[in-house]
């Protein structure tokens, strides 16, 4: 697949950098913007000439020539308008893509511990709505610099050319309308900020209800949550009304104020027609240009408001706009033996909080399978996550003689595969759910997780669509697909958090045999409550309630650890699953 080459941007936290990034497009906007708006005043001028040729009783040939010139002029102006809009829209699209890429890049490179503190709703509002509003403000500013600034100046010069006195009197009220619009922007910004904040809160509530819908339903909280959601929506509606109505309801008022000067145009301009100083065509031209000037002046208020909303959104997304330079450290050699050495490992999710666990030391080599077990909520999942290096940790994790912190994120990703205890599948094909879009052969890994028979029953094989838009899978099928995703690249270290929870005992044993046979170059760490298969592990880490650790083989722990021995015997006697549930 051909990859797009992305041009880096200097100073992405400065708005002017986005215009500097696209010099060719900006030149197109500048050229066609000047050409279009500079020629706009010619349209009413030639319209007046056409009217004069008709009123004066000119020949058919003269009228046709005047009409033809007017039509051609309008056509040329509209063509220039098309190209101006084309370049403005192209600039907006490129800027939106650039901002979204940088925000996405920022999130990918942000430490997971910091990303966990992000409000999901506000984050989605930033990445979608705020980028759109910010770019829309930049687009309108770019457009109105010409469509309002240049055009108003052109009309004003033309009006002064026709009659300086009438021009001066007629435009007296235009600055009043623009002054009112500029002063109201502070109030509009206040309401827009309140609306954007509430919008993010609503988005966050929505994600929470989707993620926890089953829990709320089981515990009878649906009605309570529905009332809360409706209350928040009503509040959002009020804030939206305040933000939008104040902005849009003032537009006719600005227009009416700007048009007050038409009284002077009709009165004084009419007298000039009566006295013979002006033709009807000249009067018509003056009226058309003044009305167009008044319309543009009233829309200047909308430009102010759009720019203010853009500034609000800009402040929200600005901290996320960074260019990242990827670390160029050498990727670990594929296929080489792996050595893992953990020294005095501990994990603390927040300062001034007691560590989840600490003082763990162990080592492992390629082809070894390490089991991790212990009571519920003791920190087993935290131990598995700490070994990925995604969160800050205490002590040292040495992989092939090098501290895990010294590896780049891309190197960590190339070495370590992690399967969380919560199955996460995408609404995509079975192939893409496992390969994540890479060109990989997934046949062998499907066999390793005992999915071959399931695959034969699927309508389109590995191209079968899963999720909301496709077929529904059982819990065991989902678990095995997620496991296949963790195994498919056979990385140096594979961390599996409760991978067999939804899988029957026979399938579990077969998968374990496949792991032992086909992943000799990997170190596999399996977190589990069910100990029936722990006798096949090379090493076991038992986490105790007093935050101590017991490490050894299955036989060693049976001899020296009364807790491990009692758990194993009870699970064996009661069938395994029953005790696992009790221990939870």
C-alpha positions, 0 to 999 in steps of 0.5 A: 500500500502506498503511504502518504508523505506528510509534510511536517509543520513548524510551530503547529501551535500558531495559526499562521503556520497553517497558511505558511504550510500551503504556499501554493494554495494560499497564492491561489486564494490570494490571486482569485480572491483579488480577481473575483472581488476586484471585478465584482463592482463592475457587474452593477456598473455594466448593469447600469449601462445596460439599463441606460441603453434600454431607457435611452432607446438605443439600437437593438445592436447596442442593447445586445452588445451591452447585454452580451458584455454584462453576461460575459462579465458575470460569467467571468466573475463567477468562474473566478469565484469558483476557483477562489472557493475551490482553493479556500475549501482545499486549504480548509480540508488540508488544515483539518486533516493536518490538525486531526493527524497531529491530535491523533499522533499526540494521543498515540505518543501520550503516556497511557497513564496520562491518557487514562485521565482524559475525559472521553467526551471532551476528548472526542469533542476536541478531535471532531467538533472543535477541529471542525469549528476551528477550521471553519473559522479559519476558512471564513476568515480567509474567505471574508478577508476578500469577500468582505474586506476587499469587496467592501473597499471596492464598493466604497471606492466606486460609491465615492467615485459616483458622488462623495457626499451621497457616499459619505452620508449613506455609509454613516450607519454601517460602522454602527452595525459593525461596532455593535457586532464587535461588542457582542462577541464577548457575550457570544464567546461566553455562551459558546464556551459553556455550550462546548463544555456541556457538549463534551459532558454529554458525549462522555455520558453517552460513552459511559452508558454504552460501555456500562449499559448491561450493568445499569440494566441488571441493577435497575438503573436505566430509569434513573440514568434516563432522567439524568440524561434527559436533564443534561440534554435539556441543559445542553439545549438551553446553552445551545439556544443562548449560543446560537440565537444571540448570534443569529437573531442579531443579523437582521438588526445589523442589516436594518441599521446598515440599510438606514443610509438608503434614505440618503441614496433615494433622496439625494440620488433621486434629485440627481436623476431629476436634475439630469446629473445622473442617468437611471442606470447610474442611480441603479448602479449606486443603489445596487452597490450600496445594498451589497455594501450594507449586506456585507457589513451586516455579515461582518458580524457573523464573521466576528462571531465565527472567528470567536467560536474558532478561537474558543475551539483553538484554545481547546485543541492547541495543547494537542497540536504537536509534531512528533519525531519518532525514535530511530533506535534499532528494532530488536532482532526478530527470531533471537532468543529473549531474556527477561529479568525483573528486579524489585518491580513495583507499580503505583498508579498515582503519587501518594498512593500505596503501591499496587505491588512492589519488590517483585524479582524474577527472570525468564528465557525464551520458550518458558511459560510463566503463570501468575495467580493470586486472590481477586483484586490483588494486582495481577492485571497491574503486574501484567500491564507494568511489564508492557512499559506503558505505565510508570513502574518502580524497579527495573525490567530488563529485556535482552540486557536493556532497560525497558524504559530505554526502548522507544514506543515502536520498539516496545510494540515490536517486542511485547504483545498484550491481551487484556482480560476484557475482549475487544473486537472491531466491527471488521472482518475476522482477518483484520481483527487478528492482523489489524490490517497488516498483510499476515497469514493467520491460518496457523494462529487460528489453528493454534487457538482452536478456531479452525472448526468455527471458521468452517461454519462462517459464511465468508471464512476469514473475510466474515464481518464481525461485530454490529454489522456482521455475525455475533460471536459467543464469548469463547469465540471472541476470546479466541480471536482476541488471543489469536491477535496477541499471538499472530506476530509471535513477539518476544514477550506475550502477556495474556490476562485471563485468556481462558476464562470463557474457554472450556477445559479441553480447548484450554489444554489444546491451546496450551499445548500449541503455545508450548510447541509453536512459540519457542522463541517467546516468553509467555506470561499467563494471568489466571485464577484457574490452576488446573493447567499450572502444573505445565508452567515453567514458573509460577508467581503467586501474589499474596494478600500481604503483597508478598510473592512466592515464586517457583514451579508447580511442585515447589509451590505445592510443597512450600506454599500452603495457600497455593496447595489448598487452592489447587486441591480445592479447584481439583476436587470441585472441578476448577471453575467453581472455586475460581468463582468463589475466589472472586 
